[in-house]
Amino acid sequence: MAARNPPLVLLDRITPFVKEAITDGSSSSEAAVGAGRWTRVVLPPAGSSRSAVKPVTVLAEPPRPSSLYMLLPPDAHIRPSPAAISTIHKGILLLRTILYDYILYDLHRRPRRRRRLHTSDLALPQAKIFTWSKSDANAAGNGEWVQSPVSQIPLPAHLCGPDYHFQIDMTFSFHDRIFWVDLLHGILLCDLLEEGEGEPKLSFIPLPDGCCINVHRNLRHTLQSPCNRSMACVSGVIKFVAMVGYDDETADKAMLKTWALSPDFKIWTEDTTALSVGDIWASESFNQMGLPHVMPISPMLSMTQDGIMYAILNVIDMEPLDQLDDFGECLGNQLLPKANYIIRFDIRQNKVLSYTIPSKDADLRWMQPTLLTTDFTAYLQVSCKRKGKRKQMEY
């Protein structure tokens, strides 16, 4: 019997295009081919054969990271730059590549009439919303993008420029609503309407009191807010997690806090007892596992288990560069990765449940928010079952 897919995975956002299958001796039995189809959003250059690209998922139980890669056909003459997963909605993955712009990967075999999404790297309030629509629900051909009317985006005045903007850090969906999240300011909520019912309903939900941070648009890229904040729909409740009060000198004083949003999307309440990083370091489980006393980054809430969080621990050293300037002075320092860990942590019990070393060699890439939590594997399982039933009906 085939192994069941994990209900939730930590998926690497970076999706490479490769000519040979990626093998991992420690997890090769967990590899699975996604039974889906591609939808062209922007057509590739003439003469390319993207229809022959084969998406492959390599799945692992968290906290081990999972990955998605694209297997190119043997006759491919070029290898596109890696794609980055922008967002996931149920069984639909939205990827962005330098070469092809946006790509939709649909795990479902059944044709779907509409796929709704918003894609923008620009700061709001300048934005447009498009709907992916097909005239025939049973047609397998391409559909078209239809712009939805939006009269006004309901953002606070100070986020409408010129110095400060609402910027989308992450996107997720819940109950036919899209949540565009600025991890420094709040949520732009979009209630989706069926075709012909007018413009989408938009509303703004600020972050919990004391969590909003104003950063000039020219400095926004230096903050890397996903490294210490995140949001997710956890068992039907929108939750926000943040490392509060962090700086390099007093990392142990930083506080891990979580909030839950009320069902009417109006009130935030504290969800778990605040923990200091020092408390986490001092816990019995943390020390029994021999984990380093470094700042946890990229907090990610489990979507399926309340109170469970994943985070990354990086051990980084600094050493002087070999190059000297004209006066014989060192030109600066370089970062040297020594170790990386991904932990699975129970916030309520202040307990590390498990950890993993994500790569064979220590790597600086884990200093970036490169992982996302997703339950798309549940739809992968459904897609595989449908495929099996179709094969049985053929006999």
C-alpha positions, 0 to 999 in steps of 0.5 A: 500500500502506498504511503499516505501523504502528510496532511501538512508540509513545510514546502520550499518556495523555490522550485527549480527546473531540472533535467534529471530527477532529484533523489534524496536517499533519506526520503526517496520513498516519500517522493510522489508525482503530482497528478495535475495539469498546467494552465498557461497564464503567460505563454512561453516563448515560441518553440518551447515545450513546457507542456512536457514539463513534469511537476514532481513533489518530494514530500516529508513529514514536518519539520523536514522540508518538502519540495516541488521541482519541474522535470524538463523533457530530455530534448530541452535546450534551455533550463529556465530560472527557478520558480518561486511559489507565490501562494497556494489555494487548496489544490492550486499552486501559483508560481512565478518565474523570470521567464514565464511570469506567473504559472498555475499548477492545478492538482485537480483533473476536473476542469474548473470554471474559474480560478481567482487570484491577484498577482502584484509585487507593487505596493497598494493602493495601486492594484487591479483584481482579475478573475480567471474565467472559462466560457465552457466549464467542460472545456480543456482549453485556455480561458481568459483574464477578466478585470473585476471593477474595484471602486476604492481600496479601503486602506488607512490614509497613511498607507496610501503614500507617498511615504508608506504603502500597504505591501503584500507579504503573504496571501491565503484563502478561507471560505471564499475569501482572499486574505492579502496580508501586510505583516507590518499593518494588517489584512486586506480582506476580499469577499469573492462574488459570483460572476455578474454580482458586482465588484468584490467587497474589500475591507481592511483589518489592522493588526493587533494593538501595538503590532503595526509598524510604519517603515518608509517604503524605501527601507521596507525591503531591509526589514524582512518582516516574514522572518519574525511574523506570520499568519495562517488559518488554523483549524478555521481561525485566523491567527497571527504570530510574532516575535516582539521586541527583538534586537541583536543585543537582547535576543533572549528578551524577545517575546513569542506572542500569538493572537486569534481573530474573531469569527466576524474578523473584527477583534484580535485576542491573545491566543497563547501565553507569551513566551520569551526566547529565554524561556524557550532556551531554558526549556528541558526539551530544548536543552535535551536536544542540544539545540543552539541558543540562537534567535528562532526565525521564520515562525510558521503556524501549523494549519492543522494543529492548534498551538504548534509552530515551526521555526528555523535556528541558524548558527552563523559566524562572522570572519574578516574578508581576505581582501584589504583596502589600499591602507591595509585595512580589512574590507569587512566581514563575511557570514559563515553558516555553521548549522541550521535546524528546523524545529517543531514547537508546542507553544502552549507547553513550551516544548520542542517536539522534534527537529531536523537538519534541513540540508547536508551542509549549512547554508545561508539560504535558511536565513531567508523565509524560504518555507511555507506551511500548506495542506495542498497534500490533502488535495494531492491525495484526492487527485491520486484517488480520482486517477485510480478510480478512472483507471479501474473504470477503464478495465 
